[in-house]
Amino acid sequence: MQTRFSDEQLADPKVAEAESILRKCVHCGFCTATCPTYVTLGNELDSPRGRIYLIKDMLENGRPADEEVVTHIDRCLSCLSCVTTCPSGVDYMHLVDHARAHIEETYKRPFMNRFTRAVLAAVLPYPARFRAALSLARLGRPFAGLFGRVSALKPFEAMLKLAPARLPPASSVSKPATHAASTEKRGRVALLTGCAQSVLAPAINEATVRLLTRLGIEVVVPEGEGCCGSLVHHMGREEQALFEARRNVDVWCREIDAGGLDAIIITASGCGTTIKDYGHMLARDPAYAEKAERVSALAKDITEYLTTLDLAEQQRKDMTVAYHSACSMQHGQQIKAGPKLLLEAAGFTVREPAEGHLCCGSAGTYNIMQPEISAKLKSRKVKNIEAVKPDVIATGNIGCITQIASGTAVPILHTVELLDWAYGGEKPEKLKALKRSA
């Protein structure tokens, strides 16, 4: 793609990076076939190629974002399916990140939109606040339909509908601690306990610690870690995202220096995509660039790490698993075969639903901020999953678990919960009611 940025514009390293990304696009349109919003809406401006044109025009002319640009950028899920599809290697992820930061700096959103985004940024990354908000949401859920009657309040309707009827108790695994290997020690890792996941599904981290310690891995939950920054990063709140990234980099580097780490284990693939990008996010910060690179290099999805441990094959189970590959797993981190191979080795029959490349519609806060599009994607995803007639659904991201569970009665678990059970752990509570099991 031909660009016309001035030398003065290109003196800004962020603009220079955006320009180099734009120049790689050859207008081929392959991305439109795999973009969930284009497939759903059929609007060229809701495809990666269309958004690239909008971003190019906005940045080249050095103008503030306008309503049209914001509408179509806001509809982007950041699923990164286009990145997997693109034959030219267009780095759409960092381009849309730059566009979102530009929007945040130059565009004044309507009051209720600003308020909703501020609430999400102030609540979701903080487990204690999130738990309190979910407790209140249970009281408000019967009135969700009233919010849905007003367009500006639809995100609050979506929040109330997504809130679980019952919250699991807080887990001790979320507290700073060192969990010793229960067999001969063969490694040491740090575990990101996360923000939303530690409230909604603490069983995921509990299963991770149980499985790893049985395999001889010491697991450290460091003091001071927090949200990875992904939620606010995708809102364009760059400074808040970088603050959270720096805090975690400091915490993990302290553990690296103190006792060494073989990996930083992440059990939410959305977080993993962001943490693996810390090196890029902090590349222009001389105090953090090198440290961030160290952290990004050590970041591993739990399934990615487990594939290095040569787990023994287990007896076959009479249980069919539909594996849903989260977008942040298959597109963001390019982890595709590993989770399925682990499940098969653990004795499960694994089936892949049709259109596995398409997003389920969760995408961080997308199912709150864009509930109509999200609902269409969820229905499409659930239909494809149920078509393979699974006993259980497995995936690697809490957002997908929450989203898909709201549309089907088929139990859905994190992949590591099934692996923990297969390798000596307790049977997950969601599976105890199933008639068929081994």
Buried (B, 14 or more C-beta within 10 A) or exposed (E): BEBEBEEEBBEEEBBEBBBBBBBBBEEEEBBBEBBBBBBBBEEBBBBBBBBBBBBBEBBBEEEEBEEEBBEBBBBBBBBBBBBBBBEEEBBBBBBBBBBBBBBBEBBEBEEBBEBBBEBBBEBBBBBEBBBEBBEEBBEBBEEBEEBBEEEEBBBBBBBBBBBBEEBEEBBEBBEEBEBEBBEEEEBBBBBBBBBBBBBBBBBBBBBBBBBBBBBBBBBBBBEEBBBBBBBBBBBBBBEBBBBBBBBBBBBBBBBBEEEEBBBBBBBBBBBBBBBBBBBBBBBEBEEBBBBBBBBBEBBBBBBBBBBEBEBEEBEEBEBBBBBBBBBBBBBBBEBBEBBBBBBBBBBBBBBBBEBBBBBBBBBBBBBBBBBEBBBBBBEBBBBBBBEBEBBBBBBBBBBBBBBBBBBBEBBBBBBBBBBBBBBEBEBBEBBEEBEEEE
